[in-house]
Amino acid sequence: GAVVSQHPSRVICKSGTSVKIECRSLDFQATTMFWYRQFPKQSLMLMATSNEGSKATYEQGVEKDKFLINHASLTLSTLTVTSAHPEDSSFYICSAQGGGYPSYEQYFGPGTRLTVT
Amino acid sequence: GQNIDQPTEMTATEGAIVQINCTYQTSGFNGLFWYQQHAGEAPTFLSYNVLDGLEEKGRFSSFLSRSKGYSYLLLKELQMKDSASYLCAVRYNAGNMLTFGGGTRLMVKP
């Protein structure tokens, strides 16, 4: 089956520093990847859509200069949280679109828990 | 907005049947997904509906009524490991993005 990995799984950083999270599709190519954040006991909130070779599309209210997304290849997208603050602490999940017709389902990575101190 | 509503929490007994409902705005509808998510883990795909009717997959079934903007996920022969959050997600228009409901936390008791 389609496997998506994320690295790191957990990260603790100090306020003001930057953190990079990697999302990889391991056994398939994904022209489109998605980045979500999830607060405790809440559902997934889409942050941005990452398209290989082009700029990411950000959802309303998501600062593109704070959450930098790069989708340099068909198997890798990165999310960099710049100048992190405690309120950025959350569970970040990526997904890659890999399902075939008609569902084109998304396969999710295991998530990255970010704690900003 | 494209409100997707599902109950926040449900409790059921091991071996029983539970139905988790989801309602959504119908304009631009282009497919509905159910995902299971255990705490601290990634969501895993359960089912996909785009046409009216019931899709059965083992102990899990999913139903869709496009005219009513309504879907349900039916879990039979509940097991303790079914305790998880169940997420309803809708694809709108021709895009690839999904809009998620708030999720239903299901607790299965002995």
Chai-1 contact restraints between the chains, C-beta under 6 A:
chainA,res_idxA,chainB,res_idxB,connection_type,confidence,min_distance_angstrom,max_distance_angstrom,comment,restraint_id
A,T32,B,N96,contact,1.0,0.0,6.0,A-B,restraint_1
A,S43,B,F100,contact,1.0,0.0,6.0,A-B,restraint_2
A,S43,B,G102,contact,1.0,0.0,6.0,A-B,restraint_3
A,S43,B,G103,contact,1.0,0.0,6.0,A-B,restraint_4
A,L44,B,F100,contact,1.0,0.0,6.0,A-B,restraint_5
A,T49,B,M97,contact,1.0,0.0,6.0,A-B,restraint_6
A,I93,B,A42,contact,1.0,0.0,6.0,A-B,restraint_7
A,Q97,B,N96,contact,1.0,0.0,6.0,A-B,restraint_8
A,S103,B,Y48,contact,1.0,0.0,6.0,A-B,restraint_9
A,E105,B,F45,contact,1.0,0.0,6.0,A-B,restraint_10
A,F108,B,A42,contact,1.0,0.0,6.0,A-B,restraint_11
A,F108,B,P43,contact,1.0,0.0,6.0,A-B,restraint_12
A,G109,B,A42,contact,1.0,0.0,6.0,A-B,restraint_13
A,P110,B,A42,contact,1.0,0.0,6.0,A-B,restraint_14
A,G111,B,A42,contact,1.0,0.0,6.0,A-B,restraint_15
